[in-house]
């Protein structure tokens, strides 16, 4: 029963990441050929909602993940995503070119921002910040609301002032994912990132609905190029 519920949560999270639409029981049964009835799936989704993993926006019959649901997914259900040969080659090419390293990283930032349809924030030490991909971030359906747009804008307006605190959260040699309220940049977004050699920091900022598996695989692959 628990494994079935966890599998449903994984399918709901990954479907919502892809579609940005609330996920209903009929969609799940049809899309994934589940060996369960609509009624059984609805009951399981109700239990997941009661446990705080899902919520339903407005009067929609479909559910979307909560921050708690995303956190459980990342901690317990997330698997690595195989990167395409093209993106691997592009990253390897950029990291082996003879350009000055900060220029390399800025080019990588633009590449990753496009690949993830998100923003990328780079820190060169604790007082120099570069970011790219804001148009990607503002194109996401979550940020069409003017209040959300203002909240996202504040993240970048205050980026340099907050970068010291951000560095402290990425305090070891591993990649990290911070969701919503955990995010040192600001709770309206999630962030995936890691420290790089030379006191640098590479992060991807996206909506809570970001593709965590792909983002973590990208960060880890880039980190391996520099380690």
C-alpha positions in Angstrom: 0.0 0.0 0.0 2.8 2.4 0.9 4.8 1.6 -2.2 1.7 2.1 -4.3 1.0 5.5 -2.7 4.7 6.6 -3.2 4.5 5.5 -6.9 1.4 7.6 -7.3 3.1 10.6 -5.7 6.0 10.2 -8.1 3.7 10.1 -11.1 1.8 13.1 -9.9 4.9 15.2 -9.3 6.5 14.2 -12.6 3.3 14.8 -14.6 2.8 18.2 -13.0 6.4 19.1 -13.7 5.8 18.3 -17.4 2.3 19.7 -17.8 1.9 22.5 -15.2 -1.7 21.4 -15.0 -3.4 19.8 -11.9 -3.4 16.1 -12.1 -6.6 14.0 -11.9 -7.2 10.3 -11.3 -8.5 9.7 -14.8 -5.4 11.2 -16.3 -3.1 8.9 -14.2 -5.0 5.7 -15.0 -5.1 6.5 -18.7 -1.6 8.0 -19.1 0.2 5.3 -17.1 -2.1 2.3 -17.7 -2.5 1.8 -14.0 -3.9 -1.4 -12.7 -6.3 0.5 -10.5 -9.7 2.0 -10.8 -10.3 5.8 -10.9 -12.0 5.4 -7.5 -9.0 3.7 -6.0 -6.6 6.3 -7.3 -8.9 9.1 -6.0 -8.9 7.6 -2.6 -5.1 7.3 -2.6 -4.8 10.9 -3.8 -7.1 12.0 -1.0 -4.9 10.2 1.5 -1.8 11.9 0.1 -3.6 15.2 0.4 -4.5 14.5 4.0 -0.9 13.7 4.7 0.2 17.1 3.3 1.8 15.9 0.1 -0.8 17.3 -2.3 -3.3 20.1 -2.5 -5.9 21.1 -5.0 -6.0 24.7 -6.4 -9.3 26.6 -6.5 -12.1 24.3 -7.5 -10.0 22.0 -9.7 -10.6 18.3 -9.3 -6.9 17.7 -10.0 -4.1 17.8 -7.4 -0.7 19.5 -7.4 2.3 18.8 -5.1 2.9 20.9 -2.0 6.4 21.8 -0.9 6.2 18.8 1.5 5.3 16.6 -1.5 8.2 17.9 -3.5 10.6 17.5 -0.6 9.6 13.8 -0.1 9.9 13.3 -3.9 13.4 14.7 -3.9 14.6 12.9 -0.8 13.0 9.5 -1.4 11.8 9.1 -5.0 14.1 11.1 -7.2 16.3 9.2 -9.6 19.1 10.5 -11.9 18.1 11.6 -15.4 20.3 10.5 -18.3 21.5 13.7 -20.1 21.5 13.8 -23.9 24.8 13.3 -25.7 24.4 16.7 -27.2 24.2 18.6 -23.9 27.1 16.5 -22.5 29.3 17.4 -25.5 28.3 21.1 -25.3 29.3 21.1 -21.6 32.5 19.3 -22.2 33.4 21.6 -25.0 32.8 24.7 -22.9 34.8 23.4 -19.9 37.8 22.5 -22.0 38.1 25.7 -24.0 41.0 28.0 -23.2 38.8 30.9 -22.3 39.2 32.4 -18.8 37.3 30.3 -16.4 34.7 33.0 -15.4 33.9 33.4 -19.1 33.5 29.6 -19.4 31.1 29.6 -16.5 29.0 32.4 -17.9 28.6 30.6 -21.1 27.7 27.4 -19.2 25.2 29.4 -17.3 23.4 30.5 -20.5 23.5 27.0 -21.8 22.0 25.5 -18.6 19.4 28.3 -18.3 18.1 27.5 -21.8 18.2 23.7 -21.2 16.2 24.0 -17.9 14.0 26.9 -19.1 15.0 28.6 -15.8 17.4 31.2 -14.4 21.0 30.5 -13.4 22.9 32.4 -10.7 26.7 32.2 -10.6 28.8 33.6 -7.8 32.5 34.2 -8.2 33.6 34.4 -4.6 31.2 36.1 -2.2 30.9 39.5 -3.8 30.5 39.1 -7.5 27.2 37.7 -8.9 26.2 37.0 -12.4 22.7 35.8 -13.5 21.0 34.9 -16.8 17.8 33.4 -18.0 15.3 35.7 -16.3 13.0 35.7 -19.3 12.9 31.9 -19.0 11.8 32.2 -15.4 9.2 34.9 -16.0 7.7 32.8 -18.9 6.7 30.0 -16.4 3.0 29.9 -15.7 3.6 30.2 -12.0 5.0 33.7 -12.4 2.3 35.2 -14.6 0.7 36.7 -11.5 2.0 40.2 -10.8 2.6 39.5 -7.1 4.7 36.4 -7.9 6.6 38.4 -10.5 7.5 41.1 -7.9 8.6 38.4 -5.5 10.9 36.8 -8.1 12.3 40.2 -9.0 13.2 40.8 -5.4 15.4 37.7 -5.5 17.6 39.2 -8.2 17.5 42.8 -6.8 18.9 41.4 -3.5 21.1 38.7 -4.9 24.5 40.3 -4.1 23.4 41.2 -0.6 22.2 37.7 0.1 25.0 35.7 -1.5 26.9 35.2 1.7 24.0 33.4 3.3 23.5 31.4 0.1 27.1 30.3 0.2 26.7 29.0 3.7 23.8 26.7 2.6 26.0 25.1 0.0 28.7 24.3 2.5 30.3 21.0 1.2 31.3 19.2 -2.0 27.8 17.9 -2.9 25.0 19.3 -4.9 21.9 20.4 -3.0 18.3 21.1 -3.7 16.3 23.6 -1.6 12.6 23.9 -2.2 10.4 26.9 -1.5 10.8 28.1 2.1 14.2 26.3 2.4 15.6 28.3 -0.5 18.1 30.9 0.7 17.4 33.0 -2.3 13.7 33.2 -1.5 10.7 30.9 -1.0 8.9 31.7 -4.3 11.4 29.5 -6.2 13.4 26.3 -5.7 17.2 26.1 -6.3 19.6 23.3 -7.3 23.3 24.1 -7.0 26.8 23.2 -5.9 30.1 24.8 -5.1 32.8 24.7 -7.7 36.6 24.9 -7.1 38.0 28.3 -6.6 35.2 29.6 -4.3 32.6 29.6 -7.0 28.9 28.7 -6.9 26.6 27.5 -9.6 22.8 27.4 -9.1 19.7 26.9 -11.1 16.6 28.8 -10.0 13.2 27.7 -11.1 9.6 27.3 -9.9 8.7 24.7 -7.3 7.6 22.7 -10.4 11.2 22.5 -11.8 12.7 19.3 -13.2 14.8 18.4 -10.2 16.1 15.2 -11.7 17.5 16.9 -14.8 18.7 19.9 -12.9 20.7 17.8 -10.4 22.1 15.7 -13.2 23.3 18.8 -15.0 24.9 20.3 -11.9 26.6 17.1 -11.0 27.9 16.6 -14.5 29.3 20.2 -14.6 30.8 19.8 -11.2 32.6 16.6 -12.3 34.2 18.5 -15.2 35.8 20.9 -12.7 36.7 18.5 -9.9 
